[in-house]
């Protein structure tokens, strides 16, 4: 991509911050959002996309919660990058999240950068970007914001809430905070709390951003700059955690990039180096650096058991929600042991829960890729839940 094309993508992404091309609900001062920190946001806004049709009974709505670097464009062309939606393998007519049968909703998270209030949004009190003046947000704050969106849409109970990674954290928070509003839940490749190792990875990424001289204490938009190098390094480090060693070996091994012998320099000699640099550079075109700080921090603060007396089962006590917990055997970022802890807590709470560990060498990112067993698991669970809910079942 040329420098001009990259600048165009960034400009398009920047415009999405306050005036998204997707649907948006603007909540005025009479509809404040109270955060876990004690701060209050008012006014604020939530950007979202929908697919399919809401039935007359308003009983077929599915909320999909996106992961760290995702957004609301789950199954449509991204307005800034022009790339396909991030979960088009699963969302669409005839797919697991069948938009011929279900009304699918996906909202940009609070703290994001694609139209929901975040650090790059305009602070109404100053007319300038919020930057680090935005209060720190949590997973619960994200879910509370989504709940207000669902209220706005006139939906009392969601047929399903689904998401992977950070999206899975939101699913668990939905089930804990709004048990009577979630008929079924699909937490995928996730955990009930962020591990010390994952907090450490997040801190390395944040420090990379803040060490970039173009960060300007978070005021880079006003300075007319971008901390591209720091954010790219953060993305490179994060992306390694999304893959397994087997996936990296199978995809790249030790193969050289466009050469037959080592260059004996610090250029990208190896294909894996070139790949990571590409991932970093393409990421900075569409994502806001401060949003990276806020959203990774929200994951760090997530600890569902701590919010319920230190006992995870208490978060689900008395729940009638049907759960399907999914993990991947090669995922070392959110390993299967984390999912088993969720299942154990759900069993202790006498919840209806099924658990599937899927064998694949694709690592954490497997939930975003074409993995037939994963697709079959989602489809089977949703079909069974639809039958129990009295919704039409697939032919």
N, C-alpha and C positions, 0 to 999 in steps of 0.2 A: 504494500500500500504506500502511495506517495505521501510526502509530507502534507500536501494540500488536502488529500483525501482524509488523512488522519485528523487534520484540523477541522474538517467538515463534520466528521463523526462526533468529535468533541463538542462542537458548537450545537449540533442537534441534541446531544445528550444534555447539554447545559440548559437548553430551552425547555426540556421536559421537567426540570426541577419545579418550577412554579406553575407552568401551563402545560401539563401533560396532554399528549394526544389521545391517551386512553380516557376512560370515564374517571370522574373525580367528584368527591363529595367534600364540600367546604363547610366546616363546622364553625359557627360564629362564637362570639364571646359568651353567648347564653348556653353553649354546649361545650364546656371545658373538658379537657382530658387530664385527669389527676394521675400523676406518675408515682411510682414506688418511692422515689427520692423525696416526695413531698411537694415537688414543683407542680405547677399547673400550666398546661398549654392552652391558650385561647387567644385568637382563633387558630385553627389548624386544619389540615386537609388530608384526605386519603385517596390515593389513585388506585384504580383497579380495572380489571378486564373481566368480561363474562363470555361464556360460550354455551350454546344450547338455549333451551327455553324453560323457564320456571313454570311448573304445572299449576293448575288451578288451586290445588290444596297446599301449594308451597312446601311440598314435602320431598322434593327431589334435588335439593341444593347440596352441592359438594364444595367445600372450601379447600383449596390447595394452598399450602403455606410454602413459600420459597426458601431456599437455602441462603447462605451468607452472601454470595455474589449474584444471586438471581434477582428477579423482579416480577412484575405482574404479567409480563408477556410470555406466558407459559405455552401458548399454542398459536401464536400469530407472529408475523414478521416484526422483528424489533424495529421501532421507529428511528433509532439512531444508527444501528449497525447494518440494518437490512438483512440480518441473519434470521433463520427460522427460530421459533419459540423453543425454550430450553427443555420442554417435556413433550414434544410432539410425538415421541414414540408411544406415549401413554394417553394423551388427551386428544380426542377428536371422534368423528363418527365411526362407530364400530370398534373403537379401541377400548382399553380397560376402563378409562373414564369416558364412557360413551356419551358424547354430546347429543346424540339422537334420543337418549333416555334421561340424561342428567343435566342439571343447570350448574355449570362449573364456574366458580368465582376464584380469582386470584388477585390479592392486593399487595401492592408494594409495602414493605414493612416500615413502621415508624423508625426514623433515623436513616432511611434509604435515600436514594437520589434520583428516583424516577417519578416524582410527583407527590408522594406522601411527604409530610413535613420531616425535614432532615437538616443537617448542618449547612447544606448549600442552599436551602430555601431562604426566602427573604423574611427577615425578622420584621413583623409589622410595626414594632416599636421604634426601629431605627431606619428601616428602608434598605438595610444592608444584609448580606448573608448572615445567618445565625452564627456560622463557624462554631467555635467552642463555647459560645454563650448558650447554645442549646443544652438543656438539661440532659444528663446521661439517661439513656433509656434501657429498659430491661425486656426480657422475653414476655413477661406478664404485661408490660405496657403495650407491647406490640399486639398482643392478643386482645387486650381491652379496647384498643383502637379498632381492631377488626370486628369486635362485637358491636361497636357503635355503627360500623358500616352495615353489618348484617341487620341490625335494628332498622337502619335507614331503608334497607331493601324490603322490609316487612316480613322477614323470615324469622319464625320463632325457634324452630329446631332444624339444625343442619343434618341432612341424611348422613353425611360423612365429612370428616376433616382428615386430610392426608398431607404428608410432607416428609422429606428426607433431610437428614443432618440438622441444621438449625430449624428447618421446617418441621422436623420431628419433635424438636423441643416445643415448638408452638402447639403442635397437636396434643402433647402431654399436658401443656398448660391449659389448653381449651378444655380437655377432659376433666382436669382438676378444678378449674375455676367456674366452668359452665356445664356441669355434668348433665343437667336436664335439657341442654340445648344441643347435645352431640349424640346422635343415634349410634354412629359407628366411628371408629378412629383407627388410623393407619400411621403409626410412628415408624419411620423407616431409617435404618442406619443411623441411629440416634442414641441419646442417653438422657437420664433423668438429672444429670448434672455434668458440668464441664470438668474434665479431669485436670490434675495439676500439669500433666504433659501438654494438654491442649491449651491451657492458659499460657504456658511457656511459649508455645508456638505463636499464639496471638500477640504476646508481648514483643517477640522478635519482629513481627510484621509491623506493629505500631511504632516501634523504635526506628525501624527503617524509614517509615514515612516522616516521622518527626525530625530525623537527622538530615533530611534533604534540605539544603539551604533555601530552596524555593518554597518551603512550607510556610514560612513567615508567621510562626505561631498560630497557624490555622487560618490566617487572613490572606491566603494566596489569591483568592478570587479578586479581592479588592486591589491586590498588588499586581494583578494582570499576569500572574505566573501559575505554574502547576508543579507540584512535587512529583514529577513523572518518574524519576529514577528511583526514589524511595518507594513509591507505590508499586512500581514494577518488580523491585526486589521482594517486597512483601508478597506479591502475587506468586512469584517464582517459588518462594519458600513454602507458601501455602499449598501450591499445586502439587508439590512433591508428596504432601501428606494425603492427597486425594487418590494417589495411585499405589499399587502394590509393587514390591520388588520384581515379582514375576511379570507384571504388566510392563514395567520399564525395561526389563531385560528382553521380553519378546518384541517390544516395539522398537527398541534402539540398540540394546546390547552395548558393545563398545565400538560400534561403527562410527567411522569418521564422516564429517560433513563436507561434501564436495571436494574431497582430496583423498589421496591414496597413502600418504605418509603424514606423520605429525608435523605441524607447523612450527613447533618449538616456540610458541608465543602464548599470549593470553586471549587470543581470539577464540571463537567457538569451534574448536577442533572437532568435538564430538557431536553427533546428531542430537543427543539428549540436551546438550548445552544450547544448541540452536533452538530446539523446541521450547525450552524454558524461557529463553529470551523473547521468543515470539509470543508466548503466553503472557509474559509481563507487559510487553509493549501494546498488545491488543487490548489488554484489560484497562490500561490507563485511559484509553480513548472513550470508554463508556461508563467508568465508575469514578465516583468522587472520593478523594483521599480521606477527607474527614468522615465520610460515611463508613469507610473501612474501619476507622478507629471506633466509631460508635457501635457498629453492629458486632464487631469482634468482642467488644467490652460487654455487650448485652449477653453474649454467649457465656462469657466468663462468670457473670453473676448468677447464671441459672443453676439452681439447686433446689429441685422440687421437694425433696425430703426436708430440707432446712426450713422451708415455708410451712411445714406441717409437723412441727414438733420433733423433727429429726427422724421420723418414721415414714418411709415412702408409701407404704400401704395406706396410711391415713389420708394421702392425697386422693385416693380412689375409693374410700370407704362408702359403701352403699350405692356405688355407681351402677347404672343400668346400661351403660354404653358397651357396645360390642367392640372388642379390640382385635386387631391383627398386627403383631409385632414382627418386623422383618429385619434380618441382619445378613451380612455377607461375610463368608469365612476368611476372605483376604483383606478385609477392612481393618487396618490397625489404628486408624484415627478414632473410630467409634466401634471397637471390637464387639464380637458377639457376647462377651461376658457382660457388657453394659446392657444389652438388650435382655439378657437372661435376668438381670436384676430387676428390670421393669416387669417382666413376666412373673417373677417370684412375688413382687409386691402386688400385682394384680390378682394372683392366685390367693394371696393372703387376704385380700379384700373381697374374695368370692366373686370376682368379676368374670365375665365371659371373655375368654382370651384364647387366641390361637397364636402359635409362634412358628416361624419358618426361618431357618438359616440356609441361605442359598450358596451353593458352591460355584465360585467363579474366581478367576485370577485378576479381575478388573479393579479390585480395591474399593475404596470408599465411593468413587464415582460410578460404581456399577448401577446405582439407582437411576442414573441419568442416561444409561446406555441400553442397547438392545440386548436384553438378557431374557430369553423366552420363559424360563422358569419363574422369573420375577413377575413378568407380565401375566402369566397364568395364575400366579398367587393373588395378585390384585384383582383380576377379573373374577376368580372364584369367590373370594371374600365378598366383593361388592354384589355379586349375583345372589349370594346367600342372604346378605343383609337386605337387599332389595325385596326379596321374597318375604322376609320377616317384616319389612316395613309396608308391604302391600303395594309395592311399585311393580311396574311391568318387568318381566324377566326377559333376558336375551333369547332370541329364537334359537 
